[in-house]
Amino acid sequence: MVDFIEHVRRRPAGYFLVDQGSPELPTEVLRSVAWDALHRRDGRHGQISVEIGSDLSFTVESDQRPSADERERLLPRFFGSLLDMFDRRRWAPSAAAALSAHTVIEVWLDGHGYRQKLVGMDPTGSREEFVAPKPFGTRTTFHLDPSFCGPDEAIAWALRPEELHGDACKEHPTTFPIHDLRPQAEESLSE
């Protein structure tokens, strides 16, 4: 039986619409993660922000409340990590981590923050606690694996929120900031 990481790496088009070797792969990974963060469990839109750190790294922050039990403790997560895959439709962050050399995920819930570093899908240690910047939310930074992505692959330049949001959603146009921190970026796009 093929495990999740191997399945994502063998068939990235099944998750991100394009295969390994496509110059659009990094952008499609970002698009999937942003779409997942923007759409709340109840079907409404949340608030997100996107930061592009390099051609193969990005951060998505969301106000989506992490899954918790009735005592407000974080529920068990995917592969023992802080990645929240609360149902099979919300696979994007886990699949993006499977294509990443390393990932840093931070979740905050009721003033408590938890940070964890992953290599692939494997936590590199226990989660660290920190003072949460907001009542609840998630911030995840993905560093896509350069040995998986081709040398000419990069996140597209001058992305607009509607390009990451997509046409599949009936709720129209939700805007959110996109900050491109790459030295070559001419400007940072936002609302």
C-alpha positions in Angstrom: 0.0 0.0 0.0 1.3 3.4 -0.9 1.5 5.9 1.9 0.2 9.5 1.7 3.5 11.2 1.0 4.5 8.7 -1.6 1.1 9.0 -3.3 1.3 12.8 -3.4 4.8 12.7 -4.8 3.9 10.0 -7.4 0.8 11.8 -8.6 0.9 15.5 -7.7 -1.7 16.2 -10.5 -4.3 14.3 -8.4 -3.8 17.0 -5.8 -2.6 20.1 -7.6 -3.9 19.7 -11.2 -0.4 19.6 -12.7 2.4 17.0 -12.6 6.0 17.2 -11.5 8.0 19.1 -14.0 5.2 21.6 -14.7 6.4 25.2 -14.2 2.9 25.9 -12.6 3.4 23.4 -9.8 4.5 25.8 -7.1 1.7 28.2 -7.9 -0.9 25.4 -7.9 0.3 24.3 -4.5 0.0 27.8 -3.2 -3.5 28.1 -4.8 -4.7 24.9 -3.1 -3.5 25.9 0.3 -4.9 29.4 0.0 -8.3 28.1 -1.1 -8.3 25.6 1.8 -7.5 28.4 4.3 -10.1 30.8 2.9 -13.0 28.4 3.1 -14.3 27.7 6.6 -15.9 24.5 7.7 -19.3 26.2 7.8 -19.0 27.2 4.1 -18.3 30.9 4.7 -15.1 32.7 3.9 -12.6 33.5 6.5 -9.8 36.0 6.5 -6.4 35.0 5.2 -3.2 36.6 4.1 -0.5 35.2 1.8 3.2 35.9 1.9 5.6 34.7 -0.8 9.1 34.4 0.7 10.9 32.9 -2.3 10.3 31.2 -5.6 9.5 28.0 -3.7 8.3 29.2 -0.3 5.2 30.8 1.0 3.2 31.4 4.2 -0.6 31.3 4.5 -2.3 32.7 7.6 -5.9 32.1 8.4 -8.4 33.0 11.0 -9.9 29.5 10.8 -10.3 28.0 14.3 -8.3 24.8 14.8 -10.2 21.6 15.6 -10.6 21.3 19.4 -12.5 19.1 21.8 -15.2 20.3 24.3 -12.4 21.3 26.7 -10.8 23.5 24.0 -7.8 21.1 23.6 -6.4 20.6 20.2 -7.6 17.4 18.6 -5.1 14.8 17.3 -3.7 15.9 13.9 -2.5 14.4 10.7 0.6 12.2 11.0 1.1 13.4 14.6 1.7 16.9 13.4 -0.2 20.2 14.0 -1.6 19.9 10.4 -5.4 19.9 10.7 -7.0 17.5 8.2 -10.4 17.4 9.8 -12.1 15.8 6.8 -10.9 14.3 3.6 -11.9 17.4 1.6 -9.2 19.5 3.5 -6.1 17.8 2.3 -4.2 20.7 0.8 -1.9 21.7 3.7 -0.9 18.0 4.2 -0.3 17.4 0.5 1.8 20.7 0.3 3.9 19.5 3.3 4.4 16.2 1.5 6.0 18.2 -1.4 8.1 20.4 1.0 11.6 20.0 2.3 10.3 21.5 5.5 7.2 23.2 6.9 6.6 25.3 10.0 3.1 25.3 11.3 1.7 27.5 14.1 -1.8 27.3 15.5 -3.3 29.4 18.2 -6.4 28.7 20.3 -7.6 30.8 23.2 -4.4 32.6 23.8 -2.2 29.4 23.6 0.1 29.1 20.6 1.8 26.0 19.4 4.6 25.8 16.8 6.0 22.7 15.1 8.6 22.1 12.4 8.2 19.2 9.9 10.5 17.6 7.4 8.1 16.2 4.8 5.2 15.1 7.1 7.4 14.1 10.0 7.7 16.4 13.1 11.3 17.2 13.9 10.5 17.4 17.6 7.7 18.2 20.0 5.6 21.3 19.6 6.8 24.5 21.2 4.4 26.8 23.0 4.4 30.5 22.5 2.1 33.5 23.3 -0.6 33.5 20.7 -0.9 36.7 18.6 -4.6 36.3 18.2 -7.5 34.3 19.8 -7.4 31.6 17.2 -5.9 30.9 13.8 -3.2 29.1 11.8 -0.1 30.2 10.0 1.8 27.7 7.9 5.1 28.2 6.0 5.9 25.7 3.3 9.4 25.4 1.7 8.8 23.3 -1.4 11.5 20.7 -2.0 13.8 22.0 -4.7 14.8 18.4 -5.6 11.2 17.7 -6.4 10.4 21.0 -8.2 12.4 21.7 -11.3 15.1 24.5 -11.5 12.8 26.7 -13.6 9.7 26.3 -11.4 8.6 29.2 -9.3 5.5 30.8 -7.7 4.0 33.1 -10.4 4.7 36.8 -10.2 2.0 39.5 -9.5 -0.6 37.1 -8.3 -4.0 38.6 -7.5 -6.5 37.2 -4.9 -9.0 36.1 -7.5 -6.3 34.0 -9.1 -5.8 32.1 -5.9 -9.4 32.0 -5.0 -10.6 30.4 -8.2 -13.9 30.1 -10.0 -15.3 27.1 -8.1 -16.7 29.2 -5.3 -20.1 30.9 -5.6 -19.2 33.7 -3.1 -17.6 36.4 -5.1 -14.8 38.3 -4.8 -13.1 37.9 -1.5 -10.0 40.0 -1.3 -7.0 39.3 0.9 -3.4 40.6 1.0 -0.7 38.9 -1.0 2.8 40.1 -0.1 5.6 39.1 -2.4 8.9 39.5 -0.5 11.1 38.2 -3.3 13.9 40.8 -4.1 12.8 40.9 -7.7 9.1 41.7 -6.9 8.2 45.1 -8.3 5.4 45.6 -5.8 3.5 43.8 -3.1 -0.1 43.2 -4.0 -2.9 43.5 -1.5 -6.5 44.4 -1.1 
